[in-house]
Amino acid sequence: MIACDYLNIETSSRRCIKQLQDAQHFHQFLQLHRNAAIKTLTEHQHIHWPSTSFMLNHNITDKDKASTSFTQHRKRTFKYKIFSEELPTLVRFKQR
């Protein structure tokens, strides 16, 4: 068990560090200007992040979990672009 500032950490040190890093990256993601709408929805608890993360990173079969193929990568990229409203649509082209 690890203790830091009189706080005992009950999980493994690797898991704890991974969770801290994930939280830090998530915070940095929300601070980006282009994610302002997602940040607002998060602050008002309109996004259920465990479900959203599962949907964005879900693999269809157990075989797909072992490695990442180009097809999987394209599907995941497409899902993230839909979620963050970054798909190149006519509206986006007019903005640029």
For each residue, the residues with C-beta under 8 A, 3 or more apart:
1: 8 9 10
2: 8 9 13 16
3: 6 7 8 9
4: 7 9
5:
6: 3
7: 3 4
8: 1 2 3
9: 1 2 3 4 13 16
10: 1
11: 15 16 19
12: 15 16
13: 2 9 16 17
14: 17 18
15: 11 12 18 19
16: 2 9 11 12 13 19 20
17: 13 14 20 21
18: 14 15 21 22
19: 11 15 16 22 23
20: 16 17 23 24
21: 17 18 24 25
22: 18 19 25 26
23: 19 20 26 27
24: 20 21 27 28
25: 21 22 28 29
26: 22 23 29 30
27: 23 24 30 31
28: 24 25 31 32
29: 25 26 32 35
30: 26 27 35 38 39 42
31: 27 28 35 39
32: 28 29 35
33: 36
34: 84 86
35: 29 30 31 32 38 39 84
36: 33 39 40
37: 40 41 85
38: 30 35 41 42 47 84
39: 30 31 35 36 42 43
40: 36 37 43 44
41: 37 38 44 46 47
42: 30 38 39 45 46 47 49
43: 39 40
44: 40 41
45: 42
46: 41 42
47: 38 41 42 52
48: 51 52
49: 42 52 53
50: 53 54
51: 48 54 55
52: 47 48 49 55 56 83
53: 49 50 56 57
54: 50 51 57 58
55: 51 52 58 79
56: 52 53 76 79 80 83
57: 53 54 76
58: 54 55
59: 62 64 65 72
60: 64
61: 64 65
62: 59 65 66
63: 66
64: 59 60 61 67 69 72
65: 59 61 62
66: 62 63
67: 64
68: 72 73
69: 64 72 73
70: 73 74
71: 74 75
72: 59 64 68 69 75 76
73: 68 69 70 76 77
74: 70 71 77 78
75: 71 72 78 79
76: 56 57 72 73 79 80
77: 73 74 80 81
78: 74 75 81 82 87
79: 55 56 75 76 82 83
80: 56 76 77 83 84 86
81: 77 78 84 86 87
82: 78 79 85 87
83: 52 56 79 80
84: 34 35 38 80 81
85: 37 82
86: 34 80 81 92
87: 78 81 82 92
88: 92 93
89: 92 93
90: 93 94
91: 94 95
92: 86 87 88 89 95 96
93: 88 89 90 96
94: 90 91
95: 91 92
96: 92 93
